[in-house]
Amino acid sequence: MHGTGEYAISDLAELFSVSRPTVYRTLASRIRDAC
């Protein structure tokens, strides 16, 4: 979702009812796992 550019971090945090740091951690772990 974020990778498409349609959603900002704050949008995702609000959409999923989590904090922005949680979104950043999740994205970082997904990127790390993809390598």
N, CA, C and O atoms as a Maestro MAE file, in Angstrom:
{
 s_m_m2io_version
 :::
 2.0.0
}

f_m_ct {
 s_m_title
 :::
 protein
 m_atom[140] {
  # First column is atom index #
  i_m_mmod_type
  r_m_x_coord
  r_m_y_coord
  r_m_z_coord
  i_m_residue_number
  s_m_chain_name
  s_m_pdb_residue_name
  s_m_pdb_atom_name
  i_m_atomic_number
  :::
  1 25 0.824 -1.192 0.000 1 A "MET " " N  " 7
  2 3 0.000 0.000 0.000 1 A "MET " " CA " 6
  3 2 0.865 1.252 0.000 1 A "MET " " C  " 6
  4 15 0.663 2.162 -0.803 1 A "MET " " O  " 8
  5 25 1.820 1.285 0.900 2 A "HIS " " N  " 7
  6 3 2.699 2.447 0.966 2 A "HIS " " CA " 6
  7 2 3.612 2.496 -0.247 2 A "HIS " " C  " 6
  8 15 3.937 3.574 -0.744 2 A "HIS " " O  " 8
  9 25 4.021 1.343 -0.716 3 A "GLY " " N  " 7
  10 3 4.923 1.275 -1.854 3 A "GLY " " CA " 6
  11 2 4.332 1.831 -3.135 3 A "GLY " " C  " 6
  12 15 5.075 2.230 -4.033 3 A "GLY " " O  " 8
  13 25 3.032 1.866 -3.237 4 A "THR " " N  " 7
  14 3 2.380 2.402 -4.433 4 A "THR " " CA " 6
  15 2 2.356 3.913 -4.441 4 A "THR " " C  " 6
  16 15 2.100 4.526 -5.477 4 A "THR " " O  " 8
  17 25 2.622 4.525 -3.286 5 A "GLY " " N  " 7
  18 3 2.579 5.976 -3.192 5 A "GLY " " CA " 6
  19 2 1.188 6.528 -2.919 5 A "GLY " " C  " 6
  20 15 1.009 7.742 -2.825 5 A "GLY " " O  " 8
  21 25 0.208 5.649 -2.792 6 A "GLU " " N  " 7
  22 3 -1.162 6.101 -2.555 6 A "GLU " " CA " 6
  23 2 -1.399 6.519 -1.111 6 A "GLU " " C  " 6
  24 15 -2.274 7.339 -0.834 6 A "GLU " " O  " 8
  25 25 -0.620 5.954 -0.191 7 A "TYR " " N  " 7
  26 3 -0.850 6.200 1.220 7 A "TYR " " CA " 6
  27 2 0.419 6.707 1.891 7 A "TYR " " C  " 6
  28 15 1.513 6.206 1.632 7 A "TYR " " O  " 8
  29 25 0.263 7.689 2.742 8 A "ALA " " N  " 7
  30 3 1.365 8.149 3.576 8 A "ALA " " CA " 6
  31 2 1.414 7.283 4.831 8 A "ALA " " C  " 6
  32 15 0.457 6.578 5.152 8 A "ALA " " O  " 8
  33 25 2.538 7.348 5.530 9 A "ILE " " N  " 7
  34 3 2.679 6.583 6.771 9 A "ILE " " CA " 6
  35 2 1.549 6.922 7.741 9 A "ILE " " C  " 6
  36 15 0.961 6.031 8.355 9 A "ILE " " O  " 8
  37 25 1.253 8.197 7.874 10 A "SER " " N  " 7
  38 3 0.193 8.606 8.804 10 A "SER " " CA " 6
  39 2 -1.167 8.069 8.373 10 A "SER " " C  " 6
  40 15 -1.996 7.742 9.222 10 A "SER " " O  " 8
  41 25 -1.408 7.974 7.064 11 A "ASP " " N  " 7
  42 3 -2.657 7.397 6.561 11 A "ASP " " CA " 6
  43 2 -2.771 5.926 6.948 11 A "ASP " " C  " 6
  44 15 -3.827 5.473 7.390 11 A "ASP " " O  " 8
  45 25 -1.686 5.190 6.782 12 A "LEU " " N  " 7
  46 3 -1.700 3.769 7.131 12 A "LEU " " CA " 6
  47 2 -1.899 3.579 8.630 12 A "LEU " " C  " 6
  48 15 -2.640 2.694 9.057 12 A "LEU " " O  " 8
  49 25 -1.238 4.409 9.419 13 A "ALA " " N  " 7
  50 3 -1.379 4.303 10.872 13 A "ALA " " CA " 6
  51 2 -2.832 4.521 11.274 13 A "ALA " " C  " 6
  52 15 -3.369 3.789 12.105 13 A "ALA " " O  " 8
  53 25 -3.458 5.518 10.689 14 A "GLU " " N  " 7
  54 3 -4.858 5.782 11.011 14 A "GLU " " CA " 6
  55 2 -5.767 4.665 10.504 14 A "GLU " " C  " 6
  56 15 -6.689 4.244 11.202 14 A "GLU " " O  " 8
  57 25 -5.506 4.193 9.305 15 A "LEU " " N  " 7
  58 3 -6.321 3.141 8.698 15 A "LEU " " CA " 6
  59 2 -6.321 1.865 9.535 15 A "LEU " " C  " 6
  60 15 -7.358 1.224 9.703 15 A "LEU " " O  " 8
  61 25 -5.140 1.498 10.064 16 A "PHE " " N  " 7
  62 3 -5.009 0.262 10.828 16 A "PHE " " CA " 6
  63 2 -5.041 0.467 12.334 16 A "PHE " " C  " 6
  64 15 -4.842 -0.475 13.101 16 A "PHE " " O  " 8
  65 25 -5.292 1.708 12.755 17 A "SER " " N  " 7
  66 3 -5.386 2.042 14.191 17 A "SER " " CA " 6
  67 2 -4.134 1.638 14.962 17 A "SER " " C  " 6
  68 15 -4.210 1.026 16.028 17 A "SER " " O  " 8
  69 25 -2.985 1.993 14.402 18 A "VAL " " N  " 7
  70 3 -1.705 1.758 15.060 18 A "VAL " " CA " 6
  71 2 -0.909 3.064 15.030 18 A "VAL " " C  " 6
  72 15 -1.292 4.026 14.364 18 A "VAL " " O  " 8
  73 25 0.198 3.078 15.759 19 A "SER " " N  " 7
  74 3 1.027 4.280 15.774 19 A "SER " " CA " 6
  75 2 1.925 4.323 14.536 19 A "SER " " C  " 6
  76 15 2.161 3.300 13.894 19 A "SER " " O  " 8
  77 25 2.421 5.513 14.212 20 A "ARG " " N  " 7
  78 3 3.340 5.647 13.089 20 A "ARG " " CA " 6
  79 2 4.608 4.824 13.278 20 A "ARG " " C  " 6
  80 15 5.073 4.203 12.322 20 A "ARG " " O  " 8
  81 25 5.190 4.796 14.497 21 A "PRO " " N  " 7
  82 3 6.373 3.943 14.676 21 A "PRO " " CA " 6
  83 2 6.096 2.462 14.367 21 A "PRO " " C  " 6
  84 15 6.973 1.758 13.867 21 A "PRO " " O  " 8
  85 25 4.892 2.001 14.662 22 A "THR " " N  " 7
  86 3 4.528 0.615 14.348 22 A "THR " " CA " 6
  87 2 4.537 0.394 12.840 22 A "THR " " C  " 6
  88 15 5.002 -0.643 12.368 22 A "THR " " O  " 8
  89 25 4.032 1.349 12.093 23 A "VAL " " N  " 7
  90 3 4.047 1.240 10.628 23 A "VAL " " CA " 6
  91 2 5.480 1.209 10.123 23 A "VAL " " C  " 6
  92 15 5.821 0.383 9.276 23 A "VAL " " O  " 8
  93 25 6.326 2.104 10.637 24 A "TYR " " N  " 7
  94 3 7.733 2.122 10.220 24 A "TYR " " CA " 6
  95 2 8.430 0.803 10.536 24 A "TYR " " C  " 6
  96 15 9.171 0.278 9.706 24 A "TYR " " O  " 8
  97 25 8.195 0.266 11.730 25 A "ARG " " N  " 7
  98 3 8.820 -1.017 12.108 25 A "ARG " " CA " 6
  99 2 8.357 -2.135 11.188 25 A "ARG " " C  " 6
  100 15 9.164 -2.959 10.758 25 A "ARG " " O  " 8
  101 25 7.073 -2.172 10.885 26 A "THR " " N  " 7
  102 3 6.528 -3.218 10.028 26 A "THR " " CA " 6
  103 2 7.105 -3.126 8.626 26 A "THR " " C  " 6
  104 15 7.499 -4.138 8.046 26 A "THR " " O  " 8
  105 25 7.156 -1.925 8.082 27 A "LEU " " N  " 7
  106 3 7.716 -1.754 6.739 27 A "LEU " " CA " 6
  107 2 9.194 -2.145 6.724 27 A "LEU " " C  " 6
  108 15 9.650 -2.808 5.792 27 A "LEU " " O  " 8
  109 25 9.934 -1.745 7.737 28 A "ALA " " N  " 7
  110 3 11.358 -2.081 7.803 28 A "ALA " " CA " 6
  111 2 11.564 -3.588 7.866 28 A "ALA " " C  " 6
  112 15 12.461 -4.117 7.211 28 A "ALA " " O  " 8
  113 25 10.751 -4.276 8.640 29 A "SER " " N  " 7
  114 3 10.909 -5.730 8.745 29 A "SER " " CA " 6
  115 2 10.543 -6.421 7.434 29 A "SER " " C  " 6
  116 15 11.164 -7.416 7.061 29 A "SER " " O  " 8
  117 25 9.541 -5.900 6.739 30 A "ARG " " N  " 7
  118 3 9.158 -6.488 5.435 30 A "ARG " " CA " 6
  119 2 10.264 -6.290 4.415 30 A "ARG " " C  " 6
  120 15 10.553 -7.197 3.634 30 A "ARG " " O  " 8
  121 25 10.882 -5.126 4.410 31 A "ILE " " N  " 7
  122 3 11.974 -4.858 3.481 31 A "ILE " " CA " 6
  123 2 13.168 -5.744 3.823 31 A "ILE " " C  " 6
  124 15 13.803 -6.311 2.934 31 A "ILE " " O  " 8
  125 25 13.467 -5.860 5.102 32 A "ARG " " N  " 7
  126 3 14.587 -6.682 5.541 32 A "ARG " " CA " 6
  127 2 14.365 -8.149 5.164 32 A "ARG " " C  " 6
  128 15 15.296 -8.823 4.723 32 A "ARG " " O  " 8
  129 25 13.141 -8.642 5.334 33 A "ASP " " N  " 7
  130 3 12.832 -10.038 5.016 33 A "ASP " " CA " 6
  131 2 12.845 -10.311 3.523 33 A "ASP " " C  " 6
  132 15 13.088 -11.443 3.104 33 A "ASP " " O  " 8
  133 25 12.591 -9.305 2.723 34 A "ALA " " N  " 7
  134 3 12.530 -9.476 1.267 34 A "ALA " " CA " 6
  135 2 13.920 -9.646 0.659 34 A "ALA " " C  " 6
  136 15 14.047 -10.161 -0.452 34 A "ALA " " O  " 8
  137 25 14.943 -9.228 1.359 35 A "CYS " " N  " 7
  138 3 16.317 -9.288 0.812 35 A "CYS " " CA " 6
  139 2 16.917 -10.658 0.923 35 A "CYS " " C  " 6
  140 15 18.058 -10.867 0.510 35 A "CYS " " O  " 8
  :::
 }
 m_bond[139] {
  # First column is bond index #
  i_m_from
  i_m_to
  i_m_order
  :::
  1 1 2 1
  2 2 3 1
  3 3 4 2
  4 3 5 1
  5 5 6 1
  6 6 7 1
  7 7 8 2
  8 7 9 1
  9 9 10 1
  10 10 11 1
  11 11 12 2
  12 11 13 1
  13 13 14 1
  14 14 15 1
  15 15 16 2
  16 15 17 1
  17 17 18 1
  18 18 19 1
  19 19 20 2
  20 19 21 1
  21 21 22 1
  22 22 23 1
  23 23 24 2
  24 23 25 1
  25 25 26 1
  26 26 27 1
  27 27 28 2
  28 27 29 1
  29 29 30 1
  30 30 31 1
  31 31 32 2
  32 31 33 1
  33 33 34 1
  34 34 35 1
  35 35 36 2
  36 35 37 1
  37 37 38 1
  38 38 39 1
  39 39 40 2
  40 39 41 1
  41 41 42 1
  42 42 43 1
  43 43 44 2
  44 43 45 1
  45 45 46 1
  46 46 47 1
  47 47 48 2
  48 47 49 1
  49 49 50 1
  50 50 51 1
  51 51 52 2
  52 51 53 1
  53 53 54 1
  54 54 55 1
  55 55 56 2
  56 55 57 1
  57 57 58 1
  58 58 59 1
  59 59 60 2
  60 59 61 1
  61 61 62 1
  62 62 63 1
  63 63 64 2
  64 63 65 1
  65 65 66 1
  66 66 67 1
  67 67 68 2
  68 67 69 1
  69 69 70 1
  70 70 71 1
  71 71 72 2
  72 71 73 1
  73 73 74 1
  74 74 75 1
  75 75 76 2
  76 75 77 1
  77 77 78 1
  78 78 79 1
  79 79 80 2
  80 79 81 1
  81 81 82 1
  82 82 83 1
  83 83 84 2
  84 83 85 1
  85 85 86 1
  86 86 87 1
  87 87 88 2
  88 87 89 1
  89 89 90 1
  90 90 91 1
  91 91 92 2
  92 91 93 1
  93 93 94 1
  94 94 95 1
  95 95 96 2
  96 95 97 1
  97 97 98 1
  98 98 99 1
  99 99 100 2
  100 99 101 1
  101 101 102 1
  102 102 103 1
  103 103 104 2
  104 103 105 1
  105 105 106 1
  106 106 107 1
  107 107 108 2
  108 107 109 1
  109 109 110 1
  110 110 111 1
  111 111 112 2
  112 111 113 1
  113 113 114 1
  114 114 115 1
  115 115 116 2
  116 115 117 1
  117 117 118 1
  118 118 119 1
  119 119 120 2
  120 119 121 1
  121 121 122 1
  122 122 123 1
  123 123 124 2
  124 123 125 1
  125 125 126 1
  126 126 127 1
  127 127 128 2
  128 127 129 1
  129 129 130 1
  130 130 131 1
  131 131 132 2
  132 131 133 1
  133 133 134 1
  134 134 135 1
  135 135 136 2
  136 135 137 1
  137 137 138 1
  138 138 139 1
  139 139 140 2
  :::
 }
}
